[in-house]
């Protein structure tokens, strides 16, 4: 049986690597995106992966989008919550809008998506939910009270949801990437990028495919006894206790 996987923010960066990795592993993949139609169309043409546009911050839009995915591809067996943004500022300069945007996109979206798939997974007694947090959700980061709070919230959410659904054949896990070689990192000044790499014991940025490999492992049927776990992929930059 070919299982269906849905990846939010699945057409660019880490999300694109996850979508491609899941397809290579034999899943039927749906990649959600929020705004960049040109990038989504190019991704679909290049990979053959179906793309679906909706706002993960809106509960009703998530319900409608998930219904479209399931109508086209079948019931969702694997959900990867990858969509996220940053709106950096120190707290004494952070606007309410910057706080709300990040919490809504990075944390509320996880509720919106999970709430709309969890009942189906429970009915079928099977599911894999993997959410992408961050090293900065584990250790915090200057200028990212909003992002760090949201990503730490994803970890707590995961632990609770895992306990609620373990008896139903549903695993719920979180992946915490460190600094990854995406377009955002490539836009940094060389001296800033070097400063970041100097703090990573492995001496390099991670690659999106390395995050994707972790997600694919957790999405596999063989990972059924792994739930409520945090998979840290950061080159030893931060080791959680």
N, C-alpha and C positions, 0 to 999 in steps of 0.2 A: 504494500500500500504506500502510495506517495503522499507524504504529509505536506500540509500547507503552512508556510511561514510568512508572517507579516512583520516588516521592519519599518518603524517610523523614522523619518529623516533618512530614508534609505537610498537616496540617489546621489549623495555627495559624501566625500571624506570617509570617515570611519563607517558610516552607514552604508555607503556604496560597497565597501570592501566586505561588510557583513552580508549584504544581499547577494553578492557574487559568490562568496564562500558557501552560503547555504544552498545556492543553486548547484554549485559544483558537487556538494554533498548529496544531491538528489532530491532536495525539497522543491516543491512548487512555491515560488516566491512572489510576494506582492510588496512593492516598495512605496511607502507613503512619502509625500513631500508637501511642503506648505506654500511655496511661492514662486520658485524659479522654474517657470515652464520650459524655457529653452534647455536648461541643464537636465531636467527630467526627460524631455524628449530625446536628447542626445544619449542619455543613459539607457533608455528603452531601446533605441536603435542599435546601440553598441552591444548590449547584453541580452536582449530578448526578454528581459524581466518586465512584468506588468507594473505600471505605475498608477497611483491613485492620489488625487489631490484632495486634502482637507486639512482643516485647522485642528491640531491636536489639543489646543487650549479650550476648545468648545465641545462640551459633552455630547450635544445632539449631533454635531458634525462627525464625531467619532462613531457614534451609533450608526449613522447613515453610511459612512465610509466603510465600516466593517461589514455592514450588510451587503454592500456592493462587491467587496472582496469575496465574501462567502458565496454570493450568487455566481460569480465568475469562476472561482477556483475551488470552492468547497470549504467546509468548516476549518477554522483556524486552529491548528495544533500547537504552533509556536508563535509567541509574540515577543518581539525584541523592541523594547522601549529605548530608542536611541536619540530621538529628537531633543535638541537642546540649543541654548543660546547663551552668550555672555553679554553683560552690560556693566562693565567694570567701573568702580569708583569707590573711594574710601567712604565709610559710612557717613562721616560728617559732611560729605558732599553728594551723597546719593539721593536722587529724587525718588519719590514714591513710585513714579512710573517705572524707573529702572528696577526697583525692587519687585514690583508686581509682574512685570514682563518676564523676568527670569523665573520667579516662583511658578508662574502660570505655565510657561513652556517646559520647564525642566522637572517640575514636581506634580503640578495639577494634571498634566498630560498623562502621567503614569496611572493616576487614579482613573482618568477618563477612559483610557484604553483597557486597563485591566478589568474595570467594572463591566465593560461591554463584551468581554470574552469569557469571563470567569464562569458564568452560569453554563455556557455551552461546554466548556472544558469539564466542569463537574458532572454534567449529564453524561458525557462520553467517558468519564473516568480516565482522562488523559490530558496532559498539557505540559508545555514548557514555557515559562515566562522568564526572560532575561532582560534586566534593565542595565543601562550603561550609566554608571556614576562617574567618579573622578577621583584621582589622588587628592584633589583639593576638597572633596567631600569627606576625606579621611583625616587630613591634617590641617585644613584651613589654608587661606591664602590672603595676603594683604590686597585690598581692593576688590575682594570677592565675597563680602558677607552674604550677598544675595545668592550667588552661585554655590558657595560652600554650604550654605544652609539647605538649598534645594537638593544638592547632591548627597548630603548627609541624610536628608529626609528620605531619599530613595533607598538608602541602605536599611533604615528602620522599617520602612514600608515593606521591603522585601522579606525581612525576618519575620514580621507578623503574618504576612500573606502565606509564607511558606508553612507556618504552623497550622494555619486554618485549612490548608488544602492537601497536606501530605497524605492523608488517608484516601484521597480521591485520585491518586496517580498523577498529581500535578506537582512539578517542581518549580520553585521560584528562586532565582539566583541573581546576583549582581556582579558586574565586571567593572573594576576601577582602573581605567587606563591612566598612565602617567602622561608625559609629553610625547605626542605622536606626530609623525612627519606628514602633516596635512597642509593645505593651502594657508591656513591661519598662521602656522609656524613659518612657512616660507616667506610670509610678508614681513617678518620681523627684521630689524636691523641686524647685520652680521654680529656686532658686538653683543647685542642683547641675546641672540640665539646662542652664541658661544658661552655666555654667562649661564644660561640654562643648562646646556650640555655639561658644563663643568660641575654641576651639582648632581649629575647622574652617574653612579658608580660604573655602569656599563659603558659609559663614554659615548653614547649616541642617543638619538631619538628612537622611539619605537616606530614600527611600521603599521599602517592600518590593517594589513593582512594578519599581523600577530594578534591584534584584538579580535579579528574575525575568527581566527582559529580557536580562540578560547570560547567564543560564542557558539561556534559549530559543535564543539565538544559538549557543552552544556545542553544544546538542543537535541543531542542524540538520544535515542531510546535507551542506550546503555548507561546513561548518566542518571538513572532513576533513583539512586540512593543519595544523590547530591542535591540538597535543597536547603535554603536559608543561608547559603554560603556566599562569601565575598572573594572573588578571584582578582587578585592584585597583579597588574601587568605594568610595571614601571621601571624595570632595570635596577631595582634595589634603591631607588631614590627615596622611597619611604616604605618602611616595613611596619605594618600595623601589628600591635600586640594582641 
